[in-house]
Amino acid sequence: MRSEGKTGSLLISAFFVLAGIITLWDTQSYTDTDSQVFPQAVAVALIVCAGLTLIVTLLRGGDGGGFGEGIWWRRALLIASLLGACFLMPYVGFFLSAIAAFAGGVVAAMHDRWTLKTVLIYNISGLAVMGVFYSLFRYVLLVPLP
């Protein structure tokens, strides 16, 4: 195993453990106890999963090293589309920013040739998934969305 792969995995795992701890600490300042539940649950899951990854990487290591082979612009597009959606959300709302993130993610992940059938399937299924999430958060969980 190449050492830079193990070092990178250890650093990323440690970062996510730290991010989970900071999130748990931050939720203590929330005045409404109901608003603490979801961030605390995600933070605990993040700490547990990243901690397990940290331990497994220390004990066993991994087969691959670093980022491996791949096309850099796909990774950059995925990150940019997710960050862009986060910054767009207060201005254009949840649904439109989710469409932008989904479109960037699909373009980044699509390695096969585009056909009319795949475009239709991805767009229809993506809109359905986003509609379900929007409805779940807005009407079932009563989360105020932008």
C-alpha positions as CSV (number, residue, x, y, z in Angstrom):
1,M,0.0,0.0,0.0
2,R,1.2,3.5,-0.8
3,S,1.7,5.6,2.3
4,E,0.0,8.7,0.9
5,G,-3.2,6.7,0.6
6,K,-3.2,5.6,4.2
7,T,-2.1,9.1,5.4
8,G,-4.9,10.7,3.4
9,S,-7.5,8.3,4.7
10,L,-6.4,8.9,8.3
11,L,-6.5,12.7,7.8
12,I,-9.9,12.7,6.3
13,S,-11.3,10.3,8.9
14,A,-9.8,12.4,11.7
15,F,-11.3,15.5,10.1
16,F,-14.8,14.0,10.1
17,V,-14.5,12.8,13.7
18,L,-13.5,16.4,14.6
19,A,-16.4,17.8,12.5
20,G,-18.8,15.6,14.4
21,I,-17.5,16.6,17.8
22,I,-17.7,20.3,16.8
23,T,-21.3,19.8,15.6
24,L,-22.3,18.1,18.9
25,W,-20.7,21.0,20.8
26,D,-22.5,23.5,18.6
27,T,-25.9,21.9,19.1
28,Q,-25.7,22.6,22.9
29,S,-26.4,26.2,22.2
30,Y,-29.7,25.6,20.4
31,T,-32.6,26.9,22.4
32,D,-35.2,24.6,21.0
33,T,-34.5,21.0,22.0
34,D,-36.4,19.6,19.1
35,S,-34.0,21.3,16.7
36,Q,-31.1,19.5,18.3
37,V,-32.2,16.0,17.5
38,F,-31.4,15.7,13.8
39,P,-27.9,17.4,13.9
40,Q,-27.0,15.4,17.0
41,A,-28.0,12.1,15.4
42,V,-26.0,12.9,12.2
43,A,-23.0,14.0,14.3
44,V,-23.0,10.8,16.3
45,A,-23.3,8.7,13.2
46,L,-20.5,10.7,11.6
47,I,-18.2,10.2,14.7
48,V,-19.0,6.5,14.8
49,C,-18.5,5.9,11.1
50,A,-15.4,8.0,10.7
51,G,-14.0,6.6,14.0
52,L,-14.4,3.0,12.6
53,T,-12.8,4.0,9.4
54,L,-9.9,5.5,11.3
55,I,-9.4,2.4,13.4
56,V,-9.7,0.0,10.4
57,T,-7.2,2.1,8.4
58,L,-4.8,2.1,11.3
59,L,-5.0,-1.6,11.9
60,R,-5.4,-3.0,8.4
61,G,-4.8,-0.2,5.9
62,G,-6.5,-0.2,2.5
63,D,-5.8,-1.5,-1.0
64,G,-5.7,1.8,-2.8
65,G,-3.6,4.8,-2.3
66,G,-4.6,8.4,-2.5
67,F,-7.3,9.4,-4.9
68,G,-6.5,6.7,-7.3
69,E,-7.1,7.0,-11.0
70,G,-9.9,9.1,-12.4
71,I,-10.9,12.2,-14.2
72,W,-10.3,15.3,-12.0
73,W,-13.0,17.5,-13.5
74,R,-15.7,15.0,-12.5
75,R,-14.7,15.3,-8.9
76,A,-14.4,19.1,-9.1
77,L,-17.8,19.3,-10.8
78,L,-19.5,17.2,-8.1
79,I,-18.0,19.3,-5.3
80,A,-18.8,22.6,-7.1
81,S,-22.4,21.6,-7.8
82,L,-23.0,20.7,-4.1
83,L,-21.3,23.9,-2.8
84,G,-23.2,25.9,-5.4
85,A,-26.5,24.4,-4.3
86,C,-25.7,25.4,-0.7
87,F,-25.0,29.0,-1.7
88,L,-27.9,29.2,-4.0
89,M,-30.5,27.8,-1.6
90,P,-31.3,31.0,0.3
91,Y,-31.8,32.9,-3.0
92,V,-33.6,30.4,-5.2
93,G,-35.1,28.0,-2.7
94,F,-34.6,24.3,-1.9
95,F,-36.1,22.8,-5.0
96,L,-34.2,24.8,-7.6
97,S,-30.9,24.5,-5.8
98,A,-31.5,20.7,-5.5
99,I,-32.1,20.6,-9.3
100,A,-28.7,22.3,-9.8
101,A,-26.9,19.9,-7.5
102,F,-28.6,16.9,-9.1
103,A,-27.7,18.0,-12.6
104,G,-24.1,18.5,-11.7
105,G,-23.9,15.2,-9.9
106,V,-25.4,13.3,-12.9
107,V,-23.1,15.0,-15.4
108,A,-20.1,14.1,-13.1
109,A,-21.2,10.5,-12.6
110,M,-22.3,9.7,-16.2
111,H,-19.6,7.8,-18.0
112,D,-21.7,6.2,-20.7
113,R,-23.0,7.9,-23.8
114,W,-26.0,10.1,-23.3
115,T,-29.2,9.0,-25.0
116,L,-32.7,10.5,-25.0
117,K,-33.9,7.6,-22.9
118,T,-31.2,8.1,-20.2
119,V,-31.9,11.8,-20.1
120,L,-35.6,11.2,-19.6
121,I,-35.1,8.5,-17.0
122,Y,-32.6,10.6,-15.0
123,N,-34.7,13.8,-15.2
124,I,-38.0,12.1,-14.2
125,S,-36.5,10.0,-11.4
126,G,-34.5,13.0,-10.1
127,L,-37.5,15.2,-10.0
128,A,-39.5,12.5,-8.3
129,V,-36.8,12.0,-5.6
130,M,-36.5,15.8,-5.0
131,G,-40.2,16.1,-4.8
132,V,-40.4,13.3,-2.2
133,F,-37.6,14.9,-0.1
134,Y,-39.2,18.4,-0.4
135,S,-42.6,17.0,0.6
136,L,-41.1,15.0,3.5
137,F,-39.2,17.9,4.9
138,R,-41.9,20.6,4.3
139,Y,-45.1,18.7,5.1
140,V,-44.2,15.7,7.3
141,L,-41.3,17.0,9.3
142,L,-42.5,20.6,9.1
143,V,-39.0,22.0,8.4
144,P,-39.2,25.5,7.1
145,L,-37.4,25.4,3.7
146,P,-36.2,28.5,1.7
